[in-house]
Amino acid sequence: MDKIEMMRAFVAVAQDSSFTAAGRRLGLSTKLVSKYVQQLESQLRTQLFNRTTRSVSLTDVGAAYLEHCRPILEQLDDLDSLVQERQGALAGLIRLTAPTGFGSTRLCEALAPFLRDHPDVELDMRLTDNRLALVEEGLDLAIRIGALKDSSLRARKLADMPLVLCASPDYLDRHGRPKDPRALSTHVCLVDNNQSEMNVWRFRSGGKENVLRPTGNVRSNSPGALARMAMGGLGITIAPLYAIEDALTDGRLEHVLPEHATDAFGVYALYPPNRHLTRRVRALIDFLAAEFGSRWQADTISTGSRN
């Protein structure tokens, strides 16, 4: 039985804390994954996992073995990539994580032409609003929006993401269109609590800044959910452009106070500092920078306002 395949099975089980999930990740049966791990434990003469009917967790020896397994497998993957790159084509696996809303919409749209152009590239995409630890999860790349919190990772800025104050035309017809940011204190605000920066709304015009702490009875960690509630006429929200650009274009939402500039979030590609970036990952980062960098600009926002 191949030692490398045993190690890959072990790492997959450690990442997913499940033999079944590891099998899905590797395209193997649960029984075969279990067999690989048992054979590895037999060769090493030690137990790598604590197993119960409900959970799988690493032993102390298993955790130490995992720490040394990962770089070995990564080096082997890099050697395979080197051969493929010498042949000119991008090929191999890219393990990527991104926020659920952004990843399932704009990122997927951007990835489609990249994957069509490079059919030998495999993609394992994990969408979650939790910030996964790249090294521990065995990920190559993270796409994140907003302030960077993990200084141990290397980052490349892909684009600026404008934040847009918006509401449905119906809501504005019923409650009035605010003439300046101070008037927002009389409106129902829908607040994104996923980002600490969103607890304060900042507006700039004519060299002056207005700062508002929005209040309202609806808060969410999902910009998409807040956008849909705004479309339903429940209030005014401030959202990243990617979540609302279609609704602005077709008139379901209206840009409020367009003459007052708001903040922007950065869109970043993050990757581990001590890992060699394969050519396929570098190519994907370059592609996303070109794709996103030209897409979102403050002066391209469709206001959706009425004439």
PLY file of the C-alpha trace (Angstrom):
ply
format ascii 1.0
element vertex 307
property float x
property float y
property float z
element edge 306
property int vertex1
property int vertex2
end_header
0.00 0.00 0.00
1.42 3.38 -1.05
2.75 5.41 1.89
1.92 8.72 0.22
-1.71 7.71 -0.25
-1.87 6.72 3.40
-0.51 10.12 4.38
-3.00 11.90 2.14
-5.85 9.96 3.71
-4.55 10.79 7.19
-4.32 14.53 6.41
-7.80 14.59 4.87
-9.34 12.90 7.93
-7.49 15.34 10.20
-8.79 18.33 8.23
-12.41 17.17 8.15
-12.49 15.27 11.48
-14.41 12.62 9.57
-13.56 9.53 7.54
-16.68 10.01 5.41
-15.91 13.64 4.58
-12.29 12.74 3.88
-13.48 10.10 1.43
-15.60 12.65 -0.42
-12.64 15.04 -0.54
-10.33 12.35 -1.97
-12.89 10.58 -4.15
-12.49 7.36 -2.15
-14.83 5.18 -0.16
-15.00 5.63 3.61
-13.86 2.04 4.00
-10.73 2.61 1.91
-9.85 5.82 3.77
-10.18 3.96 7.07
-8.01 1.15 5.70
-5.30 3.61 4.65
-5.23 5.24 8.09
-5.20 1.91 9.92
-2.31 0.70 7.76
-0.39 3.92 8.47
-0.96 3.52 12.21
0.20 -0.09 11.93
3.41 0.93 10.16
4.09 3.71 12.68
3.06 1.47 15.59
1.02 4.25 17.16
-2.53 5.58 17.27
-3.03 8.78 15.27
-6.73 9.35 16.00
-9.05 9.02 18.95
-12.21 7.45 17.55
-15.70 7.31 19.01
-19.06 6.67 17.37
-19.60 10.46 17.19
-16.20 12.04 16.69
-12.68 11.68 15.33
-9.86 13.69 16.87
-6.08 13.68 16.67
-3.97 12.17 19.41
-0.95 14.17 20.55
1.26 11.99 18.36
-1.20 12.42 15.47
-1.06 16.22 15.79
2.75 16.15 15.70
2.72 13.80 12.71
0.25 16.06 10.87
2.54 19.05 11.30
5.29 17.20 9.43
3.02 15.47 6.90
1.63 18.62 5.34
4.90 20.16 4.08
5.99 16.80 2.65
2.79 16.43 0.66
2.93 20.08 -0.42
6.48 19.58 -1.73
5.38 16.53 -3.68
2.49 18.51 -5.16
4.90 21.29 -6.07
7.15 18.80 -7.88
4.16 17.57 -9.88
3.21 21.16 -10.67
6.76 21.93 -11.78
6.64 19.16 -14.38
3.22 20.27 -15.58
4.30 23.91 -15.73
7.33 22.98 -17.82
4.88 21.51 -20.27
3.18 24.90 -20.48
-0.32 24.18 -19.14
-1.74 25.07 -15.75
-2.82 21.97 -13.88
-3.44 20.69 -10.37
-5.57 21.46 -7.34
-6.33 24.92 -5.89
-7.91 24.91 -2.42
-9.71 28.21 -1.87
-12.02 29.74 0.72
-14.24 32.82 0.41
-17.27 34.46 2.08
-20.50 32.66 1.23
-22.38 35.56 -0.42
-19.48 36.88 -2.47
-18.13 33.43 -3.27
-21.43 32.04 -4.53
-22.06 35.02 -6.83
-19.30 37.32 -8.09
-16.38 35.00 -7.37
-18.08 32.09 -9.19
-18.76 34.37 -12.15
-15.08 35.33 -12.26
-13.83 31.77 -11.83
-15.88 30.36 -14.70
-13.72 31.75 -17.57
-10.50 30.91 -15.69
-11.54 27.27 -15.29
-12.72 27.08 -18.90
-9.34 28.36 -20.08
-7.47 25.92 -17.82
-9.42 22.64 -17.84
-6.66 20.74 -16.03
-6.96 22.95 -12.95
-9.04 21.44 -10.13
-10.85 23.68 -7.65
-11.83 22.84 -4.08
-13.83 25.88 -2.91
-15.00 26.20 0.69
-17.54 28.98 1.16
-18.08 30.14 4.72
-18.51 33.38 6.63
-16.11 32.04 9.27
-12.48 32.95 8.71
-10.74 29.61 8.23
-7.10 29.15 9.23
-5.34 28.56 5.93
-2.39 26.51 7.17
-4.40 24.34 9.55
-7.08 23.70 6.92
-4.58 22.98 4.15
-5.85 25.84 1.98
-3.87 27.62 -0.73
-5.81 30.86 -0.88
-8.46 32.94 0.87
-10.52 35.72 -0.68
-11.58 38.19 1.99
-13.44 41.49 2.03
-12.89 44.17 4.68
-10.20 44.89 7.21
-7.41 42.33 7.43
-7.03 40.79 10.86
-4.39 38.09 10.39
-0.99 39.74 9.91
0.74 36.35 9.63
-0.64 35.89 6.11
0.60 37.52 2.96
-1.98 39.63 1.15
-2.50 41.09 -2.27
-5.20 43.66 -2.79
-7.41 42.70 -5.73
-9.82 45.64 -5.76
-11.63 48.31 -3.79
-15.24 47.44 -3.05
-17.44 50.60 -2.79
-20.05 50.73 -0.06
-23.39 52.10 -1.23
-26.22 53.61 0.80
-29.47 52.33 -0.69
-33.17 51.70 -0.16
-36.13 50.61 -2.25
-38.01 53.31 -4.19
-41.15 52.24 -2.31
-39.53 52.88 1.08
-38.25 56.27 -0.06
-41.63 57.23 -1.50
-43.24 56.46 1.87
-40.60 57.93 4.19
-38.96 60.59 2.06
-35.54 60.85 0.45
-32.94 62.16 2.90
-31.21 65.34 1.74
-28.10 64.93 3.89
-26.59 62.23 6.18
-28.00 63.84 9.35
-31.51 63.07 8.10
-30.76 59.34 8.35
-31.35 59.55 12.11
-35.10 59.69 11.35
-35.00 56.59 9.12
-34.98 52.85 9.80
-31.45 51.58 9.22
-30.59 47.96 8.41
-27.15 47.30 9.89
-24.42 44.84 8.91
-22.79 43.57 12.10
-20.38 41.24 10.32
-17.79 44.01 10.08
-16.90 46.23 13.01
-16.48 49.14 10.59
-20.17 48.93 9.68
-21.24 50.07 13.14
-20.32 53.57 11.95
-21.44 55.05 8.64
-19.16 57.76 7.26
-20.05 60.24 4.53
-17.75 62.79 2.88
-18.75 65.79 0.78
-17.12 69.16 0.14
-14.17 68.33 2.37
-16.41 67.59 5.36
-17.15 64.26 7.01
-20.40 63.23 8.66
-20.35 60.24 11.01
-23.53 58.35 11.90
-24.09 55.46 14.27
-27.07 53.80 12.59
-29.96 52.52 14.65
-32.68 50.11 13.66
-34.43 46.91 14.61
-32.68 44.72 12.03
-29.06 43.57 12.12
-27.41 40.77 10.17
-23.99 39.42 9.31
-25.09 38.92 5.69
-24.98 41.84 3.23
-27.17 39.82 0.88
-29.86 39.38 3.53
-29.85 43.10 4.34
-30.04 43.95 0.64
-33.11 41.74 0.22
-34.78 43.34 3.24
-34.02 46.75 1.79
-35.59 45.62 -1.50
-38.64 44.65 0.55
-39.01 48.24 1.75
-37.93 47.64 5.36
-35.36 50.43 5.57
-32.08 51.93 4.39
-28.85 49.96 4.39
-25.26 50.44 3.37
-23.90 47.46 1.47
-20.90 46.41 -0.61
-21.57 47.05 -4.27
-21.27 43.38 -5.28
-24.34 42.50 -3.18
-26.63 45.13 -4.72
-25.34 46.11 -8.17
-27.99 44.10 -10.02
-30.77 45.60 -7.88
-29.43 49.12 -8.50
-29.36 48.49 -12.24
-32.90 47.16 -12.48
-34.40 49.70 -10.07
-35.25 47.46 -7.12
-32.88 49.61 -5.06
-32.03 53.29 -5.31
-28.70 54.90 -4.47
-29.32 57.27 -1.56
-27.22 60.43 -1.14
-25.05 59.63 -4.19
-23.28 63.00 -3.86
-21.85 61.92 -0.50
-18.89 59.55 -0.75
-18.86 56.50 1.52
-16.07 54.17 2.56
-14.84 51.21 0.55
-13.70 47.76 1.60
-10.63 46.08 0.20
-10.95 42.75 -1.59
-7.85 40.68 -0.82
-6.21 37.41 -1.77
-4.45 35.93 1.26
-1.99 33.04 1.28
0.43 31.45 3.77
3.80 33.22 3.97
5.92 30.08 4.13
4.35 28.20 1.25
5.65 28.27 -2.29
2.98 29.71 -4.55
2.44 27.36 -7.43
2.11 28.79 -10.90
-1.60 27.96 -11.00
-2.29 29.88 -7.75
-0.24 32.85 -8.92
-2.11 32.81 -12.23
-5.47 32.76 -10.45
-4.51 35.70 -8.22
-3.36 37.70 -11.26
-6.57 36.82 -13.08
-8.80 37.89 -10.19
-6.87 41.15 -9.76
-7.46 42.00 -13.42
-11.10 40.87 -13.30
-12.11 42.63 -10.08
-9.83 45.65 -10.36
-11.62 46.92 -13.45
-15.13 45.98 -12.33
-15.89 48.00 -9.22
-15.25 51.72 -9.29
-17.17 54.40 -7.39
-17.89 56.30 -10.59
-19.49 53.25 -12.26
-22.26 52.83 -9.66
-25.69 52.84 -11.26
-27.73 55.09 -8.98
-31.13 53.64 -9.74
-32.56 57.04 -8.84
-35.71 58.40 -10.42
-35.67 61.27 -12.87
0 1
1 2
2 3
3 4
4 5
5 6
6 7
7 8
8 9
9 10
10 11
11 12
12 13
13 14
14 15
15 16
16 17
17 18
18 19
19 20
20 21
21 22
22 23
23 24
24 25
25 26
26 27
27 28
28 29
29 30
30 31
31 32
32 33
33 34
34 35
35 36
36 37
37 38
38 39
39 40
40 41
41 42
42 43
43 44
44 45
45 46
46 47
47 48
48 49
49 50
50 51
51 52
52 53
53 54
54 55
55 56
56 57
57 58
58 59
59 60
60 61
61 62
62 63
63 64
64 65
65 66
66 67
67 68
68 69
69 70
70 71
71 72
72 73
73 74
74 75
75 76
76 77
77 78
78 79
79 80
80 81
81 82
82 83
83 84
84 85
85 86
86 87
87 88
88 89
89 90
90 91
91 92
92 93
93 94
94 95
95 96
96 97
97 98
98 99
99 100
100 101
101 102
102 103
103 104
104 105
105 106
106 107
107 108
108 109
109 110
110 111
111 112
112 113
113 114
114 115
115 116
116 117
117 118
118 119
119 120
120 121
121 122
122 123
123 124
124 125
125 126
126 127
127 128
128 129
129 130
130 131
131 132
132 133
133 134
134 135
135 136
136 137
137 138
138 139
139 140
140 141
141 142
142 143
143 144
144 145
145 146
146 147
147 148
148 149
149 150
150 151
151 152
152 153
153 154
154 155
155 156
156 157
157 158
158 159
159 160
160 161
161 162
162 163
163 164
164 165
165 166
166 167
167 168
168 169
169 170
170 171
171 172
172 173
173 174
174 175
175 176
176 177
177 178
178 179
179 180
180 181
181 182
182 183
183 184
184 185
185 186
186 187
187 188
188 189
189 190
190 191
191 192
192 193
193 194
194 195
195 196
196 197
197 198
198 199
199 200
200 201
201 202
202 203
203 204
204 205
205 206
206 207
207 208
208 209
209 210
210 211
211 212
212 213
213 214
214 215
215 216
216 217
217 218
218 219
219 220
220 221
221 222
222 223
223 224
224 225
225 226
226 227
227 228
228 229
229 230
230 231
231 232
232 233
233 234
234 235
235 236
236 237
237 238
238 239
239 240
240 241
241 242
242 243
243 244
244 245
245 246
246 247
247 248
248 249
249 250
250 251
251 252
252 253
253 254
254 255
255 256
256 257
257 258
258 259
259 260
260 261
261 262
262 263
263 264
264 265
265 266
266 267
267 268
268 269
269 270
270 271
271 272
272 273
273 274
274 275
275 276
276 277
277 278
278 279
279 280
280 281
281 282
282 283
283 284
284 285
285 286
286 287
287 288
288 289
289 290
290 291
291 292
292 293
293 294
294 295
295 296
296 297
297 298
298 299
299 300
300 301
301 302
302 303
303 304
304 305
305 306
